Amino acid sequence: LLALHHFLSECLVGISVTFHHAESPIVNSALPASSFNLATQEQVLHVDREKVEHIDDDGLHFVTFLRPYALGVLRFFYMLPGCRQFVSTSASPGYMNNVLVLLDPRSVIVHTASAGQSSRGKIMSDVLPVGCDPELKRTVLVDNRASCHKPQPFNGLVVTDYVHPAHEMVLQETLTAREFARFPAAVSDRVPSDVMKGCQRSELKVAERGEGKLSDVAQHAADAGAIALVLANKARDVSCFPCDDSKLALPVISVGVAGGRALHEQRNVSIRVQPASDREMLWVWSVLVGCWLVPNVQWILRNNASESTL
């Protein structure tokens, strides 16, 4: 069997960032500012099966959560004949090393790991051993950023961003209660129980990320009687990004542009937000198994990954 090289990057983990400025925290912290000490750079504070708490080489404090099924996928391909797995990340070396404690605690799964790669385009030859698979018939890059696939657009697999904990926005017809759509969503603890259990579309304000100052958009929506703000990311179809709504007039539900478009088009609907099961890595596993079975991975990966808006 020829070797299949597949790269696993930020799509494997969800990240909670705590960044302390010299004067005050920039993002909400789970630890007091006094616990931040540059003398304790790049260390693992705690690790278990689901997450690792660590300080990287820039003194940033992270809690990194493992994506469901990710470790099983990594172990499966470690055992599969002819496979070698590489990590390529745009993060710093210290951050990468700390996360690898979670992904590969015995340092046997990952063949080599490279940090500081450009997020505008990851060149596979920079990571692979010299002379290895020059025609890239057996190499797959798995990444959550379409821009990373530009140098090898037909050797890529784009996955959705992982948000921990995973939630979804469910749309139902008001009259029949028939469910007709689900979209990944990122929510905070501030989202009211009325939204979690179910509310009408008219009770929510829908806006696009970047259409105005977020604090002003939230305040205007609150003044109009909305109970929550649905914020659609116009740059991504499905992927959603957490929003710090602690100082906003309304709690925020973040969705991709597809979710926002559905709310604009379907106004006579009820909406609820509920915990979701993230199965993205099972789909990744199935595609990579297909790639392993054929002589040329591009027979499976027929779409231009660099043009994905997932």
Buried (B, 14 or more C-beta within 10 A) or exposed (E): EEBBBBBBBBBBBBBBBBBBEEEEBEEEBEBEEEBBEEEEEBEBBEBEEEBBBBBBBEBBBBBBBBBBBBBEBBEBBBEBEEBBBBBBBBBBBBBBBBBBBBBBEEEEBBBEBBBEBEBEBBBBBEBBEEEBBEEBBBBBBBBBBBBBBBBBBBBBBBBBBBBBEBBBBBBBEEEEEEEEBBBBBBBBEEBBEEBBEBBBBEBBBBBBBEEEEBEEBBBBBBEEEBBBBBBBBBBBBBBBBBBEBEEBBBBBBBBBBBBBBBBEEBEEBBBBBBEBEBEBBEEBBEBBBEBBEEEBBBEBBEEBBBEBBB
